[in-house]
Amino acid sequence: MFNLTSTVLNKKKSKAKYPVAKVIVLDDNYNTFQHVANCLLKIIPGMSEKSAWDLTIKVDTIGSAEVWRGNLEQAELYHEQLFSKGLTMAPIEKT
């Protein structure tokens, strides 16, 4: 016979939200459109070429663009990778 036990989760903990963060690229006067778009394509998972270019244009015209939103740990990774490629980054915004 099997001895089955069940695990009861603390309802407060199971409903707790994990920190969500935004990764925002800022406009600057030295990165080219091609470089920004290429970095977004290489670093941000699931980024399409069209989205990379749309976001790059938004950075140029508006001054910034949110390029990724999700859990804080991943946001920190993508932020650091984009920064290491020379992109100008806003501080990570937690929501």
N, C-alpha and C positions, 0 to 999 in steps of 0.2 A: 504494500500500500504506500501511497505517496502521502507525505506530511506537508500539506500546503499551508503556507502562512501568507498573510497579506500585510502589506506595508501601508500604514496610514500616514499621509503627508500632512504636515502642518498647513492648514488652509491659508494662513497669512503668508507663509513663505512661498507656497506654490503660486500665489497670485501676485507676488512681488514682481515688479517690472525690473528687468535688467536695464542698466543705463543705456540710453540711446544717444548717439552723437552724430554730428554733421561734419563732413570734411568739405572745406570751402577753399577754392583756389582764388587768389587775388590777381588783379591786373598789375603788370609791371612794364617797364620800358625796355626790357632786354630779352625776354623769352619770345621766340617766334611762335606763330600760330601752329606750325608743323610740329615743333618741339612739345608744346602743351598737349596737342591732340595725340601725339605718339605716346606721351607719358600716361595719359588717361587710358588709352587703349591697352597698354602693357600692364598697368598696375591695378586698375579698377576691374574687378571680375564682372563679366557679362556686358562690358561696355562695347557698344557697336561703333563702327567708324562714323556713322551719321551722328550719334549722340555725342561722341567725342568732339566732333567739329561744332555741333550746336552749342555745347557747353563752352568751348573755346571762344566762339563768337560772343556768347553771353558775358564771359569774363572781360572781353575787350570792350564791349558796348556799355555794360552796366557797371563794371568794375569788380565783380565777383560772381562766382557761381558755386552752388552746392553740387558737388560731384559724386557724393556718396553719403548714405545715411544708414546707420545700423548700430550694432553693439559697439560699445566703447573700445573694447580691446582691438577689434578689427579696424575701427576708425583710427586708432593710434598707429597701427601698422601702415595703413594706406597714407596717412598724413606724413609719416616719417619717410616713406618711400618716395612720395612726390616731392617733398622738401629736399631729399638727397639728390634728386635729379635737377635741382635748381629752381623749381617752381616757388612762387611766393605764396605762402599759405597763411590763412587766418588761424588764430588759435582754435582748437577743437571746441565746438559748441555742444554742450550736453543739453538734451531736452528731456 
